[in-house]
C-alpha cells in the first residue's frame, strides 16, 4: 500500500503497522513525511546472502513471511528490476564496495582473488567524508584477507566455530542473530554519523533455520531462513530507531545474488545466469527515498556505491559502472542494461565461462550455445529464441563483446591454504584455482553438464551426513577430467576408506595443479590413513612450506608423531597448531589428552576449560576415559555427549563409550550409540547385544530386544554376557521361567564381569516365581559381587534385597 502523511493515516493503520514491523519502523512512519535534507546522518547497508527477489512478500511471493522488508518497501523505494553482476558472494560484494562490475575490479571468483588496493572503496570514501565506518559479516567468504575491509574502522569477521557436521569444518559462518548481536553491541557506542554494512548469510545452502522457523515452513526451509533473517532485521531496526532519529537514517537492503532452487537444472547458484540467481531485491528507505514508490527500471549493484557517495557529499569514484539511483527513481534516467558473468564454471571445472546482458525485454547469455529470452513474454526464461531473433542476438552479442574486450586481464591473487579452502568448501563454495588466461568459451557448455552439478549437490548432502561411500558412488560413473571434480570425488573416496581410488583421482588433479594446498592435503590424508607415515609427513611439511600458518598440517604432524610415541614432538606440533589458529579444537583436545594421560589432569582440564566442543567423538571418548579413571564420571559424560553430537563413533568403540555413559546414568544416550553401531555393523553380535541390553534397562521395544538378544546368543555361541542380556529382556517381558533358565545357563560359564548381574536376574526371576528365600540369597550374592555404584541395576537390586530382607518364611515349592 502507499504510505501517506501521518496526519491522514487512521490510528488503527499505524497500530497495525507497528505491530507488524516493530517500534523502529513505526517511528520511521511518523517521520516519513517530515522535511529532511537528502544527506543522511547515518547509512546502514544490509546484504542478505542468496536472497532472490521473488521470495520476498512485497515482490509478489506467496506464503512469504517478510514483514520487515515489506514495510521498508512501503515506506521507501523498491527497485523491481535490480540485478547482481555475478552469482558469487565475494565478487558481488566487491561490486557493492567499488561501483565496478567484476570485469572491471578483477575479483572474478571466491577465494582465488582479492580486491586490489588500487581500487578505492565505498568505506574509504565515506570515512573521508566524516562518517564512522563498521562492517559485520556472516561468512568466511568475506574475510578481511580478501580486500573488502579497507576503509572500515571496524571489520567484524569473527565467525566462530562452524556448527554443522561437515567433514572439513573450520570457521565458516555465523547466523543472522549473531551478526545482529555484534552490530547492536557496536551500536551502543556508535558515532552520530556512520556508515555500517551488515551481511547475513543464512539463506545460503544448506537451509537450516532455527527450530521455530523450520517448523513454520515445512518443505520450504529456504523460505524459513528468509523469515528468520527478516525477524533479525526487525531487531536491528528497532534498536537503531531507539538510539537515533529514524528520519535521518538511510536503510538499504539488497542481496549479493539469488538462488536457482533447481530451476534450469541448477540446484543452488554459481554456474548459471538466469533471473533466478541474478534478480535480487533492492529497497532504499530514508532520506531521499520515501513514499512507497516502485521503480521498474533495470538497476544494478554497481549503482549502490555511487548513489551513496553522491548523497553523502563524498568524493565520487573516478571510474564506475553505476549511476545515481535518485535520478532513476525519479524517472529521469535513460535505460541502462545490466551485465553479469560467471567464471566459476571455468575455474572450477574447465567448462566455458558465461556472460550475460539483461534489459527490460531481453536476457542474452553468451555461451557455446547462445541463449536469448524474451523476459516480458517468458519471465521463467524457458524458451530459447536465439535462432528465431538473429538481429537481437547479434546486437546483444556485440554489447557483450565490447565489454569483454575492455575487461581487466585475469590476475589471480590471494591463494588459499588448505585450512582456508576447507572453510570455503564448508560454506558450499568449490573455490577452484584461477589461471592467467582470459576465460571465455573454451570447454563444454555448462548447461550440458547439469547432471554433474546435480550429482555434486546430492553428494555434498550425503557428505554432510558422513555418508561417504554413497557420495562417492554418485560421482564414480562420471568421466569428468576437471581437477576440481577429481578432487571432490577423491575426498569422498578417502573418507570412505577407498584409499587407492582416492589417491588415483587426487594425483590426477595434482598433475594439473601441482601446488594446490587442498589437493596436497587430500593426498596426505590418504597416505596417513593407509599407514604411509613417511609419505604423509613429507606432504604435510610441504604444505607448511607453502603456508607456514597451516594449522591442519601441524596437527597432522602431531598425530603422526603421537602414533610413533614421540610425545614431545607431538606436543610441539599441537602447540604450534594452536598458535597458528587459536581456538582450533583438534590440537587443543589432542594436547589436553596427552597431558592428562601423563597424569597432568589439571593442565589438561585447564586447556579444555576455554576450548571449543570436541571436534569428533573419538577424541571426546579418549578424554572421557581418562576422566572416568580419575573418578570424574559426570565431567566425562558431559564431554562424551558433546563429542557424540559431532557424529557417530566407529562400531568397535561403542562398548567403551556405552560403559562410560551407563556409569553416568545416561542409558538413552548409550542406546543411541549402540543403535548407530548396529547400522554400521549390522552383522556384529556385539552390537545386537548392546541394543538389547540398553533396551531392557530402559524397558523399551522389548519385542525387538528379545529378537536381537536371541540372535546375539546364537551367533556368540552362548557368551555369558549375551545370556545375561537375554535373561534381562525375558525378565522385563514378564517371562520369569525363561529368564531363570537363561540365567542358569549363563552362570554355568560366567566370568567376574557378568556374574553379579546374572545373579540378580536369577534372584528376580525366583522372586517372581515365589521362591523368595532363594531369591534373597541370590540378590545378596549379586550385591556382594558387584562393585559399589558401578552398575545401573544396583539400585533395583538393593530395593529387591530390602523387600526380601524381612522375609523369613520358607520358600514354597516351585510351581
N, C-alpha and C positions, 0 to 999 in steps of 0.2 A: 504494500500500500504506500501511497505517497504521504510523507510526513509534512504537515502544515505547521504554521507558527503555533506556539504553545497556547496563545490566547484563544485559538479556535479549536483546540483539542478538548474533547469531553474528558472529565475526570476519570471515568471508567476506562477510557482508552489508555490514559497514562498509567493507571494502576495495572492494567493487563500487561502493558509493555514492560513495566518494571518487574512484574512477576516473571516474565519470560526471560529477560536478559540481565537482571540484576541491577543493583543500585547505581553502578557506574554508568550504564547505558541510559538509565532513567535520567541521571543528571545530564548526560550529553543531550538528551531530548530537550531539557529545559533551556539549554544554551544554544540549541541548534540554530535558532533564528536571531540570536543576539549578534550585534555588529562586532566584527573582529577583523584584524588585519590578516592577510593571507599568509604572512610569515608565521609559522608555528613556533611556539616556545619549546615544544618537545615533539619528537618523532619516534614512534615505535613501529618498526618493520617486523612483521611476523611472517615467517615462511613455514608452511605446513608441507612436509615432505610427501611426495607421491599422492597429492590430492587432485583428482580430476574434477573438472568443473561440474559435470552433470551428476555428481553425488552430493551436491550441496543444495539444500532446500530452495533457496532463492534462485538457483539456476535451473529449477524445474525437477529436482529429484523427488520422486515419490517415496515416502517412507523414511526419508532422511530425518535426523534429529539434530539440526544445526541452528538453534535459536539465536545464539550469539552472532554467528556470521550473518544470518538473515537480518537481524536487527541492525547490524552495522551497515548493511547494504541499503536498508530502508532509510537510514539517516544520512548516508553519504552518496557515493557514486559507485555503481557497479559496472565494470567493463565486461561486456558479454562475450567478447571475442578476443581474449588475451591468450598469448601463445608463448610457450617455452622454446628456446633455441636448441635444446638438446635433452634427451630423456635420461640425464645423468646428474647426480647431485652436485658434485664439485664444479663441473664446467658451468652449469646454470647459475650457481651462486656466484661464480666469478663474473658472469654477465651482470648480475644484480649489482655487484660492487664496483664495476668498471664502466657500465654503459656500453660495453662492446660484446658482440657475439663471439662464440668460441673461435671462429676462423680468424678473428682479429686479436683476441687476447691470448690465444695459443694454448689454453687449457682444454684439451680435447677428450680427456678421459679421467676417470677417478684414479688417484694414486700414482699414475705414471707421469703426471705433470704437476707442476706447481706454478702459481701465478708469478710471473717475473716481476722484480722490483721496479722495473722501468714503467709499469703501468700504475698511474695514480688511482687510489681507491676512494669510494664514497666516504668511508670513515675518515680518511686523511683530510679530505676537503671539508667535511663537517667539523672536524676538530679545529681546523684552521679558522673556521667561521665562528668559533666560540662555543661550540657545543661539547659537553662531555660525551664520551662515547663508550659503549659497552656492548658486548655480544655474549650470547648464551646459546651454545649449540648442543644438539641432542645426539650426535653420532660422530664416530671417529673419522668418517669420510671428510669431515670439515675441520679436522685437527689443524692447529695453527701452523704446523710444518708445511701445509700446502699453500700458504701465502695469503690467506684472507684476513689474517689478524692485524695487518698493517693499518695503523690509524686508530685502533681501539685502545682506550686507556685500560680497559679490562677485557680480556678474551677468555671466557669461561668454557673450556673444553674438557672439564674434569668429568669424564664419562662414567667412571667406576666399573666395577666388575660386571661382566655380562651375566645375565641370569638364565639364559636358555641352555639347553642340553646339547648344543652342537659340539663336534669333536675338537675343532681348532678354535677354542674360545679364548678371547683376550678381552681387552677393554673396547667394547664396541658401541654400545648405545645406552641411553637412559630414557625413561619415559617422560611424557609431557609434564606430569606433575612435578618431577624432579627438576626439570628445566625451569618451570614457572617458579618453583620454590627458590631456585638460585636467583632468578630475576627479582623476586619480591624482597629477598634479603638485601640485594643491592639497592633496590628502590628506596628503602628506608633512609639511606644517606645520599640519595642521588641529587645532583645539582638541579637548579631550576630549569636549565636549558640543557637538553641532552638528546642524543640520537642513540637508540638502543635497537639491536637486532636480536630477535628471539626465534630460534629454529627448533621445531619439534619434529620428531622422526616417526611417530607411531604408525601412521597409515602404511608405511613401507612393509612389504612382506618380510617375515611371516606375520600373519594377522593374529595377534594375541592380546586383545583388550582386557582390561581388568574385569573381574567376575561380573559385576553388575551390568557392564556394557556388553559382555559376551552373551549373557543370558537374555538380554533385551534384543539381541539381533541374531537369533539362531539362523545359521546358514548364511549370514551376511556379516562376517567378522570384520571385513574391510570397513563397512559402514559403522560397526561398533567402535572401531579405532577412531573414526572421524568424529563420532558423537563424544567420545572421551576427550579428544583434543578440543572440541568446541566447548566442553564444560570447563576445561582448564583455561581456555582463552577467556571465558567469563570470569574466572577467578582473577586473572591478570588485570582485566579491565576494571573490575570492581575496586581492586586495591589501588590502581592508578587513579581512578576517579576520586577516591578518598584523599589521596596525597596531593593531587594537583587539579587545577581547573580544567575540566574536560574541553571547554571551549577553546583552549589554547593548545590542545594536544592533537596531533595528526596520527591516525592509526592507518597503516597499510597492511592488508593481509593478502598473501598470494601463495603460490606453490612453485617448487622448482620444476616439476613435471607431473604427469598423471600416471595412470596405471592401466594396462591393457585388459587385465582380468579375463584373459582368454580370447579376446576379440582379435580377429585376423591371425589366430593361432598362436599368439604370444602370451605366455602365462602372466608375465609381470610387465617389465619395461626394459629399456636399453637398446633393443635390437629392431625397432620399427619406428615410423614417424607419422602415424595417423593421429587424428584428433584425440583418440583415447589416451594417448601419452603426451600429447603436445598442447591440448587446450586445457587451460588452468583457470581457476578463479582469480580475480583481482578486484579488491574492494578498497577504496580510499574513503576515510571518514574523518572529518575535522576541518580545520581552516583551509579554505579553497575548494573543498569537496563536500558540499552539503546539498540536501534537497531530495534525496531518494531517486536520483536520476539513473537511467540505464543508457550506456553508451554502446552502440552496436559496432563501431569501427574496430578494425583489426589493430591490436596493440601488442607490445612485446615486453618481456622482462628487461630488455635493454633500455626501455623508456623510464624505468623507475629512478635510476640514479640521476640522470639529467633533470628530471622534474624536481626532485628533492633539492638538488643544488640550486636551481633557479628560485625555488620558493624560499630557501634559507639564506639567500644572499651570499652563497659560497661561490668560489671560483669555479667556473664550468670546466669540463674536460675539453682539451683541445681536439680530441677525436672521440666520436661516439656513433653508434648505430641507432641511438634512441632519439627521442624528441620530448618536448614538454607536454605532458598529458593534459594540462589545463586547457590548451588550445584544442585538443582532440575532444575533451569533454564538452567544450562549448560549441562544437560543431564547425570550427573554422579551419581545420587542418586537412590537407589533401590526404587521400588514401595512401597507405604505405603497406606493402606486403610483409609477411613475417618469414624469416629464414630459419631453417632448422637442419640439423645434421646428427648423425651418429657414426662415429668411427670405432665404437666398441665392437661392432661386427668384424672390423679389420684387425684391431689389436688383439681381440680375444680368440678369434677362430680362423683368421685368414680369409674371411669372406669379403665381399665387396662392401665398401663404405656406402652410406646412404645420405642423400642431400635432398632438401625439400623447400618449396616455396608455397605459402598459403595466403590467399587473399579472400575477399568477400565471397567469391564464387568458386574458386578452383583450389584444389590441392594437387600439386605435381610433385612426384617423387622420382628423383634421378637414381636409377638402379640398372643393372644389366637388362632387366625387363622393365622399362619405364611404366609409371602408373599415373593416371590422371583421373580425378574425381570431381564431379560437379557437386559441391557440398550443399548447395541450395536444394537440389533435387534429390540428392543421395547423401544425407548427413551421416549415415553409417559407413560411407566410403566402401561400398560393397561392389560397385560395378566400375571396372577399369575401362575408361573410354579413350585411352591414349591413341589407339589406332583410328578411332572414329573422329577425333578432333586434332588432325595433324597440325593445323595452324596454331592452335592454342598450345599444343605440346612443344612445337618449335620455339614459340615466343617465351615460354616459361623455362625451357631448357637453356635458351640464350641468357636468361636472367641468372640462372644457377651458374652457368659457365663464367659469366662476368664475376660473380662472387668467388668462384674457385680460383680464377687466375690471379686475383688480388689477395688471396688468403696468405696469412703469415705461414712461412715454412714450418713444418713439424719440428719441434725441438723438445724431445723428452727430457724432463727434469724431475729430480726427486724420486729416484728408485727406492723401493721399499725393502726393508729387512723381512725375513720370514715371519717374525713376530707381527710386524705391521701389516703385511699382506694377509696374514691369518685373520687379523682384526677386520679388514675389509671384507674378506670372504664370509666372516661371521655375520656381516650386515647383508649378505646376499649379492655382493659385487664380485665379479670374476677378476677384474683388475689385471688384464693382460699387459704385456710389455709393448712399448712403442718401438718403432724403428725409425730410421732417419728419412724414409721415403714419404712422399705425399700420398696418403691413402686415397684411392679413387675406386674405379670399377673393377679392379683386379679381383679375381676369386669368384666363388659361387654367389648367386643372388640369395640374400638371407631368407627371402620368403620361400625358397626351395629347400631350406634346411630347417624348417619349423619343427620337424619331428625330432631333431637333435635338441632344440631348445626345450621342447615339451618333456623329453626324456630326462634332460638335465634337471628340470624343475621337479619332476617326480622323484628322481634320485636324490636331490637335495633334501626333500621332505623325509625320505627314508633315512638319509644320513643323520638328520636332526634327531631321529629316534634311535640312532645307532644300529640301524638295520643295514649293515654294510654289505653283506652278501647280496641282499635283494637289490640294493642300489647299484652294485657292480653289474649284476645280471641285466639290469635295464640298459646299461651302456655298452655291454660286451658286444652286441651284434653290429654296432656302427663301425664303419671303416674310415671314420674321420682321421685325418693326419695332422690337424692343428695341434700345436704344442699345448695349448690351454686345455682342450678336450682330453688329451692324453694324460695330462697331469691330474685332472679331476678323477678320471677313471682309475689312475694309479693310486690315488689317495684312498678311494673306496676299496680297492683290492688289498692294499697294505693293511687297512683297518680290519678287513675281513679275514686276514691271515693268508691271503694268496700272494705270498712274497715274490715268487718267480714271475707271476703275471704282472704284478705291480712294478717290479724292477724293470721288466722289459718296456713297459709303457713310459716310465719316467726317464729311462735312459734315452728313449727316442725323443722325448720332449727336450731333454738337455742337449741333444745334438743341434737343435735349432737355437736354443738359448742357453749356452753353457754356464753362465754365471747367475742364473736366476736363483735367488736365495730360497724361495719357496719350493722350487723344483729340487734343489740340492737337499733341502730338509726332508722331503718325501723319500728320497733315495737313502738318506742317512737313517731315517726311522726304519725303513725296510731292512737295511743291513743290521741295525741294532736288534730288531725283533727276531731276526733269523740267527742271531748269535755271532755275527761278524763284527766283533767289537773294534778290531783294529781298523777295518774299513769305515765303520760308522764314526769312530773317533777322528779319523783324518778329515772326514767331511765336516764334522762339527767345528774342528779347528779352522777349516777353510771358511766356513760361514762367519766365524769370528774375525777373520782377516777382512772379509767383505764389510762386516758391520761389527765393530768392537762392542756395541751395546746390545747384541743379540742374546737376550736372557734365556731364550729357549735352548740355544746351543750350549750355553754354560750349564744349564740344568741337566741337559742330556749327558754332558761330560761327567757331571756329578753322579748320575745314575750308573754310568759305565764304571767309574772308579769304585762306587759302592759295591757293584757286583763283583769286583775283584778284591774286595775287602780292603781297599786303600782308603780308609776312612778319613785321614787328614786331607787327602786330595778331594774327596767327595765334599767334605765340609767347606773347603776353599772354593770349590766351584759353586756350591749353593749360595755362599755368601756373596760371591761375585754376581750371581744372577739377581739376588735381592738388591744389590747396589745398582745394577743395570736397569732394573724395572721394579722399583719399590712397590710393595703390596702384591707382588706376584705370588699366587697361592702355592704352586707346586714346590718351589725351592724352600719356602718358609716351612711348609709341613714336612718336607724331607729332612731339613736341617733339625727341626724340632724332634723328629723321630730318632735321628741319630743321637742327639744329646740325651734323650730320655732312655734310649737303650743302653747308653753308657752310665746310666744312673743319675744323670743331671736333670731330674724331674722338674725342679724349679726353673731352670733355664729354658727347658722345652715348653713348659706352660707359659712362661713369660713371652716366648716367641709367638705362641698361639693366641695369646690374650687379645692382641690387636690384629690378628691375621684374618683374611677373608675365610669364608667357609671352605672346607676341604675341596680340592679340585676333582677328586674322584673317590669312589667308595673304598678302593683298596688302601689308599693312604689313610683314610679315616679308620679303617679296621686295624691297620698297623698301630696307630697311636692308641686306639681304644684298647687293644690287647695289652699294651704296656700299662695303661692306667688301671685296668682290671687287676693285673698282677700287683699293682701298688695299692689296691684297695679303693680306688676312686671309681666305683661302679657307675654312679649317676653321671659323672663327667664323661666317662667312656661311652655310655649310651647316648648322651646328647650329641657327642661328636660323630658317632656312628650313624645316627639318624640323619644328620646333616649331609654326611657323605653319601648315604643311600639315596638322598634326594637328587643327586647328580647322575645316577644311573644304576645299573644292576651289577652286582658282583659276579665274577666267574663262578660257575656252579660249584667248583671244588672248594671255594671259600665260604659257601653258605653255612656249613655246620659251625664254623668258628664264629661267624657273625651272629647266628641264631643263639648260640650258647651265651654270648655276652648280653644279647637283648633279653633272653629269658632271665638272666640274673638280675636285670634291671626291671623285670616285670612287664616288658614290652612284648607281650606274646603276639599281639596282632601284627606288629612290625616283623617279628620273626617269621610268622606265617607268610607274609608278603615276600620275604627273602626267599623262602623255600618255593613258593609258587613261581617266582621268576626263574629260579634254578631249574625247576621241573620243566618249564618251557624250553630252556636252553639244553637240558639233558633229559629228554622225556623217557629214556630207557634206563635211567640210573635208579636202582632200587633205593639208594640213599636219599634221593630227592623225594621219591614217593613216600618213604618212611617219615621224612621231615614234615611234609604237608599233613600226613595223617596224624602225627604226634601233636602238632600245634592245633590242628582242628579239634582233636579230642580235648586238649586242655581248655580250649575256648568253647567247646560244645557246639561247634559249627559244622554244618554239612556232613553229618555223621555217616550217611549212606556212602558218599564218595570216599570219606576217610576209611571206611571198612574195606571198600574195594581196593584202594591203594595199599592199605596195610596188608591185605591178603596177598596182593601181587608181590609186594616187597618181601614178605615172609617166604614165598615160594622161590623168588629169584635170589635171595640171600642164603637159601638152604637152612632156614631156621636160626638165623642170627638172633641171639638172646635179646639184643636191644630192639630188634624189629618185633619179636614176640611180645616184648613189653608194650610196644605201641599198639599192636593188635589187641592185646588184652585190655588196654586202656580204652580203646574205641568200643570194644564189646561191652565193657562196664558202663560207659556213657550211654550206650544204646539199651541199657537195662536188660542185658543178657548175662547174668552172673554165672550161670553154669559154663557157658562158653569162655567167659573171662577167666574163671578159675582153672579150667583145663589148659588154656593157653599159658597162663601164668606158671602153672606147674611145669609145663614143658620148658619154659624159659629158665626157670630156676634150676633145672637139671644141669644146665651148662652156663649159668650166668657168671659174669665177672664182677669185680668190685663196683664197677660203674653202674651196671644195670640191676644188680641185686636189690638195692634198697627200694626202688620203685616197684619192682616186681613183687616184693614182699607186701608193699602197701596195696597193690591191686589185688593180690591174693586175699589179703585181710578184708578189703572192702567187699570182695565177692562173697567171702564166707559170711560176713555180716549180713549181706543181702539175702543169703540163703538160710539165715537164722542160726548159724554156728558161731555164736558170739564169743565164747571162750577162746576158740581157735583164732578168731578174728583179733581178739585183744592181744594174744601172744604175738600174732603176726605183725600187727601195727607197731607194737613196742620194739620188735626186732628191726622193722624198717626204719624207725626213727633212730635207733641206736647205730645203724649202719650209715645213715645219711649225714653228710656234712652239714653243720649248722647254717641255716639260711641259704643253702646252696641250690635249692630246688623250688620251682614254682608250686609244687604239690605239697610242700611241707606243712603249710597252714591247714590244708584239708586233712592231712594225716594226723596232725595234732588234735584237730576237732574230733576225728573219729576215736582217737585214743581217749580223749576226755569223756566222750559218750560211753565208752566201754569200760572205763576205769572203775566205776562203782558197780559194775555188773559181776556178781559172784555166783549167779545161778549156773547150774551145769548146762552145757550146750545140748540142745535137742538133737535127736537123730536126724541125719540129713534126709531131706525129702526124697 
